Amino acid sequence: MLFYVAKRLATGAALLLVVVTLIFIAVHLVPGDPARTILTGTGSTPTEEAVAQLRTELGLNLPLGEQYTRYLSDLAHGSLGHSLQDGRPVTAYIGERMPRTIQLIVATTLVSVLAGVTLGALAARRGRFFDRFVLFGSSLGIAIPAYVAAILLIFGVGVQLQWLPSGGYTDISEGFGLYVQGLILPVVALSIGFTAIVSRMTRASVLATARQDWVRTAEAVGLRRRTVFIRHVVRNALTPVLTVTGLQMGALLGGTVIVERVFSWPGLSGLLIDGVTNRDYPLVQGVVIVAAAIFIALNIVVDVSYGLLDPRGRRS
């Protein structure tokens, strides 16, 4: 098992290095001069001498290879660099915004898994009508983009009915009730597609598990069908659901970008968009690298958990 975990960690580290390299190249290929953008933001037209001096101070005049080497060295020492706009450490920006994005991801995951597993298990057990209802609803949920659901929720629930805030963020220290109210609509918008995927996976896995010989044997020896279904069928069918959940949690890191913007939720999305707009290379690189690292870490955790639940998974 230790070799299995070490192999997954080594693969994750290699993949993260590839991501770091690709984002570094992609950001530097974006048209525009960060030094000129910074000086133009002061309200005056910068001279070429001022632009050249600022490029030297920021290290942008160095060859791309040397900039890349310096960036890797900073990463090795735990630094994501400093913002080109104000010189503030990128880690400070991310430290402020990341918890708010994590709150959305965790809440969405809890809601989606609970609702998806329940609906999928019931669809596999109940009659044909409920099964078709869940299949239709999950297909519709997968087809609706999260940002479309967000706009519809804002218009219907926030503007027309005025049941919940249509946007903004309230810190939990200012009132738990207000915090939850602001959290509901973004979580619902993100949960629709997630719940649909989990429910379909749960349904398929439960149906496949229920056909196993040992299930019929358990029922034949006198165990109640309800007991066999809950304690044995559903529990053994959750392994594929665990894999899907881990992948979807990683996907939420990218899926929250537009939803956070729509709901004016001050998470990583605003930070990323501001970084792209201002040609702030370190800020953009830092946000993407942190998101990629979390995604890779989630996949490693899922792989290790899958290996613990099913030893056959360790062979891959």
Secondary structure as UniProt FT lines:
FT   HELIX           2..29
FT   HELIX           34..40
FT   TURN            41..43
FT   HELIX           48..58
FT   TURN            59..61
FT   HELIX           64..76
FT   TURN            77..78
FT   TURN            84..86
FT   HELIX           90..125
FT   HELIX           128..143
FT   HELIX           146..153
FT   HELIX           154..160
FT   HELIX           172..174
FT   HELIX           176..210
FT   HELIX           213..220
FT   TURN            221..222
FT   HELIX           225..227
FT   HELIX           228..234
FT   HELIX           235..262
FT   TURN            263..264
FT   HELIX           268..277
FT   TURN            278..279
FT   HELIX           281..309
FT   HELIX           311..315
//
